[in-house]
Amino acid sequence: MIVLIEDDEAIRDVFNLSLRAWFKVVVFENSELILSNKADVPDVFVLDKNISGISGIDLCRFIKSSERYKHVPTYLLSAAPDIANAAQAAGADGFIEKPFSIKSLRELMLKAGSC
């Protein structure tokens, strides 16, 4: 299962359509369930860098310090030119640059989900 936290409906649709043959994709528009430790533990987290309430960077730091979620591969998603540095600083396992190709997204999620 992939947990995607993304407020852009088009990006959510791309994830669902391109990955549903391999994964269940669960989408949240904000971080509430993660921060309260109420979300199921997924195979992979994908966090948009800019989400409401808390940034994807801060949410990644929370995930990586959480006993419940710290082992889950976590990727930051952004069109920002500094996403590689931001992902590394937040402790993410990697990043996805917007725009991304469906093929590269699928390959990355398949690899990450098998960790």
HUJOPE-V407405 format. One record per residue. RES is the residue in one small letter. PHI is phi in whole degrees, -180 to 180 (NA if undefined). Layout:
RES|PHI / RES|PHI
This chain:
m|NA / i|-105 / v|-102 / l|-109 / i|-112 / e|-154 / d|-96 / d|-90 / e|-60 / a|-64 / i|-67 / r|-59 / d|-64 / v|-61 / f|-59 / n|-60 / l|-67 / s|-87 / l|-117 / r|-66 / a|-72 / w|-114 / f|-137 / k|-83 / v|-108 / v|-108 / v|-114 / f|-122 / e|-90 / n|-147 / s|-100 / e|-49 / l|-67 / i|-70 / l|-63 / s|-92 / n|58 / k|-100 / a|-80 / d|-61 / v|-78 / p|-88 / d|-80 / v|-150 / f|-107 / v|-126 / l|-119 / d|-65 / k|-63 / n|-112 / i|-122 / s|-74 / g|93 / i|-143 / s|-71 / g|-60 / i|-66 / d|-67 / l|-66 / c|-61 / r|-60 / f|-62 / i|-59 / k|-73 / s|-103 / s|-88 / e|-60 / r|-70 / y|-116 / k|-58 / h|-82 / v|-82 / p|-56 / t|-130 / y|-123 / l|-92 / l|-122 / s|-168 / a|-96 / a|-65 / p|-66 / d|-99 / i|-62 / a|-62 / n|-67 / a|-64 / a|-63 / q|-64 / a|-64 / a|-85 / g|87 / a|-67 / d|-81 / g|174 / f|-148 / i|-127 / e|-89 / k|-88 / p|-77 / f|-125 / s|-89 / i|-61 / k|-62 / s|-68 / l|-62 / r|-60 / e|-62 / l|-64 / m|-68 / l|-64 / k|-66 / a|-65 / g|-70 / s|-96 / c|-67
